[in-house]
């Protein structure tokens, strides 16, 4: 997930440390390197490390006995790194993203930490897994360049310029499902839900395992207040990438809108576990659930947690009033 339309989203709960190391690396491009650690903190020897650019270029390498890996001769740009343990398939890392602007002397270090699945995760639903559709892509240079420029402009909040670049990318390569998805996000930001939905649908015909497209399609249905369909789409997004807080936040909201309180509660609590900062709004929805259950102290505590994290929220005054009301109700004698 990238910044721009997804204002609430960050790239998952990244268990990675990005460090710039002051050492020379000659003139052969960038060296991207680091160490992979097991869940117990020990070096992860002979595990597979994957690196990919935002345009889809991919490479992989095994770590050495000390858990070290490196990719030499890398070009400037933004990269995503993740690792899998072939001997213990349930161990995997969250994808960590960084870019060469953070490097020093052409060296960029990204340390990666393997973890075990969270409760309820499917073993085969590991983040960062490359689908057959992605592996089969042969993206023309012009399309890739336009896409990367569009991503850059998105981060700079230059939505119209980014949209023009994504249009160029899709024109040059009509099967570019990543560009279709990003264009859909921008169109959704402009409330052009029909056009956005068409882009997400097209992306999913090209790669029906692409979680960002399912997420975008689910958000479209939320905007239309078509909650059952939104739940179905967001559940697909979760199945293909269970570590995106925004997916769980929106899935919680959609279930709450259907009065599926227990399902909503599980999703919202899991979103907060993944990343309490990006999923902070989950506290407000949890507060609503507890209030409906007449657990007013718990409801007020959820609002307090949200206001502590977001004191300048646009609806802060309303939420403070609501919190006070729920605390009054919590203190009232039971009938």
C-alpha positions as CSV (number, residue, x, y, z in Angstrom):
1,X,0.0,0.0,0.0
2,X,1.4,3.4,-0.8
3,X,0.6,6.8,0.6
4,X,-1.8,9.0,-1.3
5,X,-5.3,7.7,-1.5
6,X,-4.7,5.2,1.3
7,X,-4.1,7.9,3.9
8,X,-4.6,5.4,6.7
9,X,-2.4,2.8,5.2
10,X,1.3,2.1,5.8
11,X,3.2,-0.9,4.5
12,X,2.1,-3.4,7.2
13,X,3.8,-4.0,10.5
14,X,7.3,-4.0,9.1
15,X,9.8,-5.9,11.3
16,X,12.8,-4.3,9.7
17,X,15.5,-1.8,10.5
18,X,16.9,0.4,7.7
19,X,20.5,1.6,8.3
20,X,22.9,3.6,6.1
21,X,26.4,2.3,6.4
22,X,29.4,4.6,5.7
23,X,31.5,2.5,3.4
24,X,32.6,2.7,-0.2
25,X,31.1,0.5,-2.9
26,X,32.8,1.6,-6.1
27,X,30.9,2.6,-9.2
28,X,28.9,-0.6,-10.0
29,X,25.5,0.6,-8.8
30,X,24.1,0.1,-5.3
31,X,24.8,-2.6,-2.8
32,X,21.6,-3.6,-0.9
33,X,22.5,-5.9,2.0
34,X,21.5,-6.9,5.5
35,X,20.9,-9.7,7.9
36,X,17.9,-12.0,8.4
37,X,17.1,-13.1,12.0
38,X,15.0,-16.0,13.2
39,X,12.0,-15.4,15.5
40,X,14.4,-16.1,18.5
41,X,16.9,-13.5,17.3
42,X,19.5,-15.9,16.0
43,X,20.9,-15.6,12.5
44,X,18.8,-17.2,9.8
45,X,21.2,-19.3,7.7
46,X,20.3,-20.5,4.2
47,X,16.9,-18.7,4.0
48,X,15.7,-17.2,0.7
49,X,15.7,-13.4,0.5
50,X,13.6,-11.7,-2.3
51,X,14.0,-8.2,-3.6
52,X,11.8,-6.4,-6.1
53,X,11.4,-3.0,-7.5
54,X,8.1,-1.2,-7.6
55,X,8.0,-1.9,-11.4
56,X,8.2,-5.7,-10.9
57,X,11.9,-6.5,-11.4
58,X,12.7,-9.4,-9.0
59,X,15.9,-11.1,-7.7
60,X,16.5,-13.6,-4.9
61,X,19.5,-15.0,-3.0
62,X,20.2,-17.3,-0.1
63,X,21.7,-16.0,3.1
64,X,25.0,-17.3,4.3
65,X,25.7,-19.2,7.6
66,X,25.5,-15.9,9.5
67,X,22.2,-14.9,8.0
68,X,23.8,-12.2,5.7
69,X,22.6,-11.4,2.2
70,X,23.5,-8.9,-0.5
71,X,22.4,-7.8,-3.9
72,X,25.0,-6.0,-6.0
73,X,24.8,-3.7,-8.9
74,X,21.3,-2.5,-8.1
75,X,19.9,0.6,-9.8
76,X,18.6,3.6,-8.0
77,X,15.0,3.4,-6.9
78,X,12.6,1.9,-4.3
79,X,12.8,-1.7,-3.3
80,X,10.8,-4.2,-1.3
81,X,12.6,-7.0,0.6
82,X,11.2,-10.1,2.3
83,X,12.4,-13.5,3.3
84,X,11.1,-17.1,3.6
85,X,12.6,-20.0,5.4
86,X,12.4,-23.0,3.0
87,X,13.2,-25.4,5.9
88,X,10.4,-24.0,8.1
89,X,7.8,-22.7,5.7
90,X,5.6,-21.1,8.4
91,X,8.4,-18.6,9.1
92,X,8.4,-15.6,6.9
93,X,9.0,-11.8,7.2
94,X,6.8,-8.8,6.5
95,X,7.9,-7.0,3.3
96,X,10.2,-4.1,4.1
97,X,10.4,-1.1,1.7
98,X,13.1,1.4,1.3
99,X,14.8,3.4,-1.4
100,X,18.3,4.3,-2.4
101,X,17.9,7.9,-1.3
102,X,18.6,6.6,2.2
103,X,21.9,5.0,1.1
104,X,25.3,6.3,1.9
105,X,28.3,5.6,-0.4
106,X,26.0,3.5,-2.6
107,X,25.2,1.1,0.3
108,X,21.8,0.4,1.8
109,X,21.2,-2.0,4.7
110,X,17.9,-3.6,5.4
111,X,17.7,-6.1,8.2
112,X,14.8,-8.5,8.1
113,X,13.2,-10.5,10.9
114,X,11.4,-13.7,10.4
115,X,8.2,-14.4,12.4
116,X,5.6,-17.0,12.9
117,X,2.0,-16.6,11.6
118,X,-0.5,-14.8,13.7
119,X,-3.4,-16.8,15.0
120,X,-5.8,-17.5,12.2
121,X,-3.4,-16.9,9.3
122,X,-3.3,-19.4,6.5
123,X,0.1,-21.0,5.9
124,X,0.0,-20.3,2.2
125,X,-1.1,-16.7,2.6
126,X,2.4,-15.3,3.0
127,X,3.0,-11.6,2.2
128,X,5.2,-10.8,-0.8
129,X,4.6,-14.2,-2.5
130,X,5.1,-13.6,-6.2
131,X,2.1,-14.8,-8.3
132,X,2.3,-16.5,-11.7
133,X,0.7,-13.4,-13.2
134,X,3.5,-11.2,-11.8
135,X,6.2,-13.6,-12.8
136,X,4.9,-13.7,-16.4
137,X,4.8,-10.0,-16.9
138,X,7.0,-8.5,-19.6
139,X,6.5,-4.8,-19.0
140,X,7.8,-2.4,-21.7
141,X,10.4,0.1,-20.5
142,X,8.1,3.1,-21.3
143,X,5.3,1.6,-19.3
144,X,7.5,0.8,-16.3
145,X,9.0,4.3,-16.4
146,X,5.5,5.9,-16.5
147,X,4.3,3.7,-13.6
148,X,7.3,4.5,-11.4
149,X,6.9,8.2,-12.1
150,X,3.2,7.9,-11.2
151,X,4.0,6.2,-7.9
152,X,6.5,9.0,-7.1
153,X,4.0,11.7,-7.9
154,X,1.4,10.0,-5.8
155,X,3.7,10.3,-2.8
156,X,4.1,14.0,-3.5
157,X,0.3,14.3,-3.5
158,X,0.3,15.4,-7.2
159,X,-2.8,13.3,-8.0
160,X,-3.5,14.7,-11.5
161,X,0.1,14.3,-12.7
162,X,0.2,10.8,-11.2
163,X,-3.0,9.9,-13.0
164,X,-1.6,11.1,-16.3
165,X,1.4,8.8,-15.8
166,X,-0.7,5.8,-14.9
167,X,-2.8,6.4,-18.0
168,X,0.5,6.3,-20.1
169,X,1.5,3.1,-18.3
170,X,-1.8,1.4,-19.1
171,X,-1.8,2.7,-22.7
172,X,1.7,1.3,-23.2
173,X,0.9,-2.0,-21.5
174,X,-2.8,-2.7,-21.2
175,X,-2.2,-5.8,-18.9
176,X,-0.3,-3.7,-16.3
177,X,-2.6,-4.7,-13.4
178,X,-0.4,-2.8,-10.9
179,X,-0.9,0.5,-12.8
180,X,-4.6,-0.2,-13.2
181,X,-4.9,-0.6,-9.5
182,X,-3.1,2.6,-8.7
183,X,-5.2,4.4,-11.3
184,X,-8.3,3.0,-9.6
185,X,-7.1,4.3,-6.3
186,X,-6.7,7.8,-7.7
187,X,-10.1,7.7,-9.5
188,X,-11.7,6.6,-6.2
189,X,-10.1,9.6,-4.5
190,X,-11.9,11.7,-7.1
191,X,-15.2,9.9,-6.3
192,X,-15.3,8.4,-9.8
193,X,-16.4,5.0,-8.4
194,X,-17.6,3.5,-11.7
195,X,-14.3,4.2,-13.4
196,X,-12.3,3.1,-10.4
197,X,-14.4,-0.1,-10.1
198,X,-13.7,-0.9,-13.7
199,X,-9.9,-0.6,-13.2
200,X,-10.0,-2.9,-10.2
201,X,-12.1,-5.4,-12.1
202,X,-9.7,-5.3,-15.0
203,X,-6.7,-5.7,-12.7
204,X,-8.4,-8.8,-11.1
205,X,-9.1,-10.4,-14.5
206,X,-5.3,-10.2,-15.1
207,X,-4.3,-11.3,-11.6
208,X,-7.1,-12.5,-9.3
209,X,-4.6,-12.9,-6.4
210,X,-3.5,-9.3,-6.4
211,X,-4.5,-8.1,-2.9
212,X,-4.3,-4.3,-3.5
213,X,-6.9,-4.6,-6.3
214,X,-9.3,-6.6,-4.0
215,X,-8.7,-3.9,-1.3
216,X,-9.6,-1.1,-3.8
217,X,-12.6,-3.0,-5.0
218,X,-13.8,-3.5,-1.5
219,X,-13.4,0.1,-0.6
220,X,-15.4,1.0,-3.7
221,X,-18.3,-1.1,-2.5
222,X,-18.0,0.5,1.0
223,X,-18.4,3.9,-0.7
224,X,-21.5,2.6,-2.4
225,X,-22.7,1.2,1.0
226,X,-22.9,-2.3,-0.6
227,X,-21.6,-3.9,2.6
228,X,-22.0,-7.7,1.8
229,X,-20.0,-7.3,-1.4
230,X,-17.5,-5.1,0.4
231,X,-17.0,-7.9,3.0
232,X,-16.5,-10.5,0.2
233,X,-13.9,-8.4,-1.6
234,X,-12.0,-7.4,1.6
235,X,-11.9,-11.0,2.7
236,X,-10.2,-11.9,-0.6
237,X,-7.7,-9.1,0.0
238,X,-7.0,-10.4,3.5
239,X,-6.6,-14.0,2.2
240,X,-3.9,-12.9,-0.3
241,X,-2.2,-10.5,2.2
242,X,-3.3,-10.9,5.8
243,X,-0.8,-8.2,7.1
244,X,-2.3,-5.0,5.9
245,X,-3.9,-3.0,8.7
246,X,-6.2,-1.1,6.4
247,X,-7.8,-4.3,5.0
248,X,-8.7,-5.4,8.5
249,X,-9.9,-1.9,9.5
250,X,-12.2,-1.6,6.5
251,X,-13.4,-5.2,7.0
252,X,-14.2,-4.4,10.6
253,X,-16.2,-1.4,9.5
254,X,-18.1,-3.3,6.9
255,X,-19.0,-6.1,9.3
256,X,-20.1,-3.6,11.9
257,X,-22.3,-2.0,9.3
258,X,-24.0,-5.4,8.9
259,X,-24.3,-5.7,12.7
260,X,-21.8,-8.6,12.7
261,X,-20.3,-7.4,15.9
262,X,-18.0,-10.4,16.8
263,X,-16.6,-10.5,13.3
264,X,-16.1,-6.8,13.4
265,X,-14.4,-6.9,16.8
266,X,-12.0,-9.5,15.7
267,X,-11.0,-7.6,12.6
268,X,-10.6,-4.3,14.4
269,X,-8.5,-5.8,17.2
270,X,-6.3,-7.6,14.8
271,X,-5.8,-4.3,12.8
272,X,-4.6,-2.6,16.0
273,X,-2.2,-5.5,16.7
274,X,-0.7,-5.2,13.3
275,X,-0.2,-1.4,13.6
276,X,-1.9,0.6,16.3
277,X,-1.0,3.9,14.7
278,X,-2.3,3.4,11.2
279,X,-5.4,1.5,12.4
280,X,-6.2,4.0,15.2
281,X,-9.7,4.6,13.9
282,X,-10.5,1.0,14.9
283,X,-10.8,2.3,18.5
284,X,-13.8,4.4,17.5
285,X,-15.6,1.4,15.9
286,X,-14.7,-0.8,18.8
287,X,-16.2,1.9,21.1
288,X,-19.4,1.7,19.1
289,X,-19.6,-2.0,19.5
290,X,-19.0,-1.9,23.3
291,X,-21.7,0.9,23.6
292,X,-24.2,-1.3,21.7
293,X,-23.4,-4.0,24.2
294,X,-23.9,-1.5,27.0
295,X,-20.2,-1.9,28.1
296,X,-19.9,1.9,28.4
297,X,-16.6,2.0,30.3
298,X,-14.9,-0.1,27.6
299,X,-16.5,2.1,25.0
300,X,-15.3,5.3,26.6
301,X,-11.8,3.8,27.0
302,X,-11.6,3.0,23.3
303,X,-12.5,6.7,22.4
304,X,-9.9,7.9,24.9
305,X,-7.3,5.7,23.2
306,X,-8.2,7.1,19.8
307,X,-8.1,10.7,21.0
308,X,-4.8,10.2,22.7
309,X,-3.4,9.0,19.4
310,X,-5.2,11.7,17.3
311,X,-5.8,14.7,19.5
312,X,-6.3,16.9,16.4
313,X,-8.9,14.6,14.8
314,X,-11.6,16.6,12.9
315,X,-14.3,15.0,15.0
316,X,-12.4,15.2,18.3
317,X,-14.9,17.5,19.9
318,X,-17.8,15.2,19.1
319,X,-15.9,12.2,20.4
320,X,-15.0,13.9,23.6
321,X,-18.7,14.6,24.2
322,X,-19.5,11.0,23.4
323,X,-16.8,9.7,25.7
324,X,-18.2,11.9,28.6
325,X,-21.7,10.6,28.0
326,X,-20.5,7.0,28.0
327,X,-18.6,7.5,31.2
328,X,-21.7,8.9,32.8
329,X,-23.6,5.9,31.8
330,X,-20.9,3.6,33.0
331,X,-21.1,5.3,36.5
332,X,-24.9,5.1,36.7
333,X,-26.4,2.6,39.1
334,X,-27.5,-0.7,37.5
335,X,-31.2,-1.1,37.3
